[in-house]
Amino acid sequence: MTKSILLINGPNLNLLGTREPETYGSQTLQDVEVMCVKHAREKGMELTTFQSNHEGAIVDAVQQSKDVYSHLIMNPGAYTHTSIAIRDAILGVDAKVYEVHISNIHEREEFRHHSYISDIAKDVFVGMGIPGYIAAIDAIAAE
C-alpha cells in the first residue's frame, strides 16, 4: 500500500513569507506545499495539503482523513498549545501523526512550551525551519 500523507497547517501559516520572516523565513506556504508534494512523490508517496485558520475545520480535516491517509504531518500553529479538540480528533483516527514546528517552540514564550499533540505524535520536528517538513516526510518514508 502506498503511504498517503495529509499535511495540515494551522492558523497564520498562510502568512508564511510575510509574517515574522526572521522567525519563519521567506518561503510562502505555497512554496512549502509544492516542495512537500514534490518530495513525497520522489519518495513514492502521495501528499495532499490543507490549511485553515479555524479549529473546527482542522478537526473536520483530521476526522475526514480516517481510512484515507496513512499519515498526518501537522503544524497546528497556535492550536498546538490550546486545542484539546484537535488532539481528540487525532486520537479518533488511525493515521500516524508527525508534528512540525518551524521555530523552536521551547525557546519562545513560555505559553508555547506545551503541546497537546507531541505526546501522541510518532515524532516531533521542532526548530528546523522549513526543512522540518522534509524531515517528517523522510521519517515516514523510512518506516
C-alpha positions, 0 to 999 in steps of 0.5 A, a space after each residue: 500500500 502506498 503511504 498517503 500523507 495529509 499535511 495540515 497547517 494551522 492558523 497564520 501559516 498562510 502568512 508564511 513569507 510575510 509574517 515574522 520572516 526572521 522567525 519563519 523565513 521567506 518561503 510562502 506556504 505555497 512554496 512549502 506545499 509544492 516542495 512537500 508534494 514534490 518530495 513525497 512523490 520522489 519518495 513514492 508517496 502521495 501528499 495532499 495539503 490543507 490549511 485553515 485558520 479555524 479549529 473546527 475545520 482542522 478537526 473536520 480535516 483530521 476526522 475526514 482523513 480516517 481510512 484515507 491517509 496513512 499519515 498526518 504531518 501537522 503544524 497546528 500553529 497556535 492550536 498546538 498549545 490550546 486545542 484539546 479538540 484537535 488532539 481528540 480528533 487525532 486520537 479518533 483516527 488511525 493515521 500516524 501523526 508527525 508534528 512540525 514546528 518551524 521555530 523552536 517552540 521551547 525557546 519562545 514564550 513560555 505559553 508555547 512550551 506545551 503541546 497537546 499533540 507531541 505526546 501522541 505524535 510518532 515524532 516531533 520536528 521542532 526548530 528546523 525551519 522549513 526543512 522540518 517538513 522534509 524531515 517528517 516526510 523522510 521519517 515516514 518514508 523510512 518506516 
